[in-house]
Amino acid sequence: MLRRALAFHLLLLLAAPVAEAVTAPQTVAIKLVSRGKRTFRIHGLLSLQRKLVLRLVQAGYAVVGPQKPHLIRLTIAARGRRLTLTAEAKGKQRRRSLRRGRARESSYHLEVVHKAVLLVRRLVSELPPAPQAVEPTPTSPPTSSAPPPPRAEPSDDPLAGTVPVIDQPLPEDRLPETPSAQPTAPAKPPAATKHRQPATAPRAAITQHAPARAEPEPEPEPEPRQPTIRLPLWTRTRAFSLAAGVETLYRLHGVDPQFALTARYGTINSGFALRAAVDLVPSITATLMVFEWTAGLGISWRLQLNEALHLEIAAVAGFLHHYYTLDAIPDRGSRFGFAGSLPLELAYRFNQRLALQLRLTLGLSDKSRVHWLDNNLIWQRSWAKLAGGLHLIVRL
């Protein structure tokens, strides 16, 4: 993590001098705002910042740190699974929000970088154009007592309008000094002279250049077409978890405890998961002792409501084993059958490892079970049952 941060700051220092060499560079400062390490990892903000810097440099912007002078400030604020992009410049502001879905991190970063660059470009297009620098016109050297220069008379020469020559004596401090012992050699005339200068005194030719024509601005490049990103059904954010708890089973003519153990493998947040469930129901009376246990496999779907709360519904199918012992008449036996359940779960996550779950389960079986003693009904269970209780979830 430290090496990545040092490499990013080195990239900012190298990119700043290159950006200053471009005429009128548009500087962008990137600021990250994150609440907690978990949110930082969910969005991969360090990798996202590095990719965004490279993309902005490729687009022609100069990326600097937030403490340096800049034209545009791009703020990336992460709160939970929502990411907000805010671009500000000269009192104008544009904002865009995204949500971290089930896409891979590379696809998610591609979408965020493209929308961030598009946001900066739209903000730049709304800013007023910067005033162009006007080249200063050279003026004649200041003179203390010389009279103002006479106006140049109109000439028939076609070059007279572009390169006028004004006769004006140089100041005394700029006159060339010649030694008295050696005679001065006559100055050679220039190769191409369009105006004759009198030889009575040295003259200075002041050339006025015509203003350069403004080059047409290049047309902006078309925006690259954003590829369609299809969110995969499965993501890499999967984990294995165990849930154990005690429930209350409601059946006809009685209430029994139920011990449940559930293993789940699937997405941590919203998405599908596989599960295996084992339930044990003991029912003990004065004359009869019954043990029922079920085992099954199924699939579930989880919906993340917020950072700590999620709702999950599942469907499990398997088999049921019914074992009984009758004390009044030495009799015992067992029966097998098919069973299924539809659990509805609401869980609150304390941290990354532990969660408390409230479960309501509708159980089904292929047939009902009845026990008689001396033509009297002593135990009965229908083909449908209802159970509810609390579970503790541990993520491995």
FENVENBEL-V396214 format. One record per pair of residues at least 4 apart in sequence whose ideal C-beta (glycine too) atoms are under 6 Angstrom apart, sorted by the first residue. I is the first residue (numbers start at 0). J is the second residue. Records with the same first field share a line. If there is no record, write none. Layout:
I: J  J
This chain:
3: 45
7: 49
11: 64
14: 56  62
15: 63
18: 24  61
24: 61
25: 60  70
26: 61  63  69  70
27: 55  60  62  71  73
28: 63  65  69  72
29: 73
30: 65  74
31: 44  75
32: 76
33: 38  39  44  77
34: 38  78
38: 77
39: 44
41: 99
42: 77  82  99
43: 47  104
47: 108
50: 108  112
51: 112  115
52: 62
54: 112  116
55: 60  62
58: 116
63: 67  69
70: 88
71: 86  88  119
72: 87
73: 86
74: 85
76: 83
77: 82
79: 306
80: 98  99
81: 98
82: 97
83: 96
84: 95  115  118
85: 94
86: 93  118  119  122
87: 92
88: 122
89: 126
91: 125
93: 118  122
95: 114  118
100: 230
101: 230  234
102: 106  107  230
106: 228
113: 225
139: 205
140: 170
142: 170
145: 168
148: 165  167
151: 163
154: 159
156: 193
158: 162  193
161: 209
162: 206
164: 194  204
165: 205
166: 202
167: 203
168: 200
169: 173  174  201  203
177: 183
196: 202
236: 267
237: 265  266
238: 267  394
239: 264  395
240: 263  392  394
241: 262  393
242: 261  390  392
243: 260
244: 259  388  389  390
245: 258  388
246: 257  259  386  387  388
247: 388
248: 255  257  280  386
249: 254  385
250: 380  384
251: 379  381
252: 379
255: 280  282
257: 278  280  386
258: 279
259: 278
260: 277
261: 274  276
262: 275
263: 272  274
264: 273
265: 271  272
266: 270
268: 303
269: 301  302  303
271: 300
272: 299
274: 297  299
275: 296
276: 295  315
277: 294
278: 293
279: 292
280: 291
281: 290
282: 289
283: 288
286: 326  327
287: 325  370  377  378
288: 324
289: 323
290: 322
291: 321
292: 320
293: 317  319  338
294: 317
295: 315  316  317
297: 313  314  315
299: 311  313
300: 312
301: 309  311
302: 310
303: 309
304: 308  309
307: 347  348
308: 347
309: 346
310: 345
311: 344
312: 343
313: 342
314: 341
315: 340
316: 339
318: 337
319: 336  338  364
320: 335
321: 334  368
322: 333
324: 331
325: 330
336: 364  365
337: 365
338: 364
339: 363
340: 360  362
341: 361
342: 358  360
343: 359
344: 356  358
345: 357
346: 354  356
347: 355
348: 354
349: 353
352: 394
354: 392
356: 390  392
358: 390
359: 387
360: 386
362: 384
363: 383
364: 382
367: 381  382
368: 380
369: 379
370: 377  378
372: 377
